[in-house]
């Protein structure tokens, strides 16, 4: 159990570091949904720490997580970041809309 508790503290510390860095960064001009800041997570598993880091980067803009086969609205919002997941919960792509 000590290993698990240590791992949990490491995840929390990593999230705090990433979230702190994310809040200091500014999106590129014309990047309406902070895509350039968050796209570094493409290929990562969407674990809570990664989800939190992406949320911190995009706040206060809308964020949508899309799983395979999930029904989504067809409305377009240039400020919304869409995170597309594969069947294993890995981030496959991101796009504004």
N, C-alpha and C positions, 0 to 999 in steps of 0.2 A: 504494500500500500504506500510506502514511503516513495517509491519510484513514481507512482501515479501522481501523488501530491506534488512532487518536485516538477514533474512534467507540466502540471496545471499552472504552477507558478511561472514556469518558463513561457508558456503560451500567453499568459496574462502580461508578462513583462514585454514580450515581443509585440503583442497587440498595442500596448501603451506606447512603445517606441514608434511603431508604424503609424499609429493614429496621430501622434504628436507631429511627426514629420509631414503627414498628409495635410494637416491643418495649416502648416506654414507655407505649403506650396500654393502657387497660383496657377489656374488653368491657362493654357495658351490662348492668345486672341482668336476668337472665332470658334473655340471649343465650347459649344453650348451646353454639353452634359459632363464635362470633365473627363472625357474619354482618354485623353493623352495621359492624365495622371493615373487613372485606374487600370489601363490596359496592361500594365506590368503583371497583373494577376491572371492573364489568360494562360491556361494550362494548369493552374493551381486547383486544388480541391476547395470547394466552397464550405470550409469548416467555419465555425463561429468567429474565430479570430480574423479570417480573411473577409468574411461578410462585414464584420465591424469596421475593418480598415477601409473597405470600399465605401461603406456608408459614411464614414468620417470624411473621406475625400470628396464625396458628392453632396454632402449636406449643404444647404437645405433643399437641393434639387430632388425631384422624384427619382426613385430607383425601382426597377422591376426585375425579378428573378424569374427566368423562364425555363421550365423543365420540358423534356421531350413529351410531345402530345398534349401539353397544357393549352387550353383555350385562352387566347388573349384578345383584348380589344384591338381594333384596327385604327384607333385614333392615333394621330401623330403628335408628339410633343418633343420639340427640339431639345428641351432641357432635360428630358428623362433619359437615364442610362438604362439600357436593356442588357442584362447579363444572361447569356444563353448557356445553359448547363447540359451536359451529356447525361446518359442514364446512370452514371456512377457519381454524379454530383461534382464533376470537374468542369471548370469554366472553359467553354470551347470558343466563345466569341463575345464581344461587346459591341454595342452600337447605340448611337443616339436615336431617339424616336420614341 
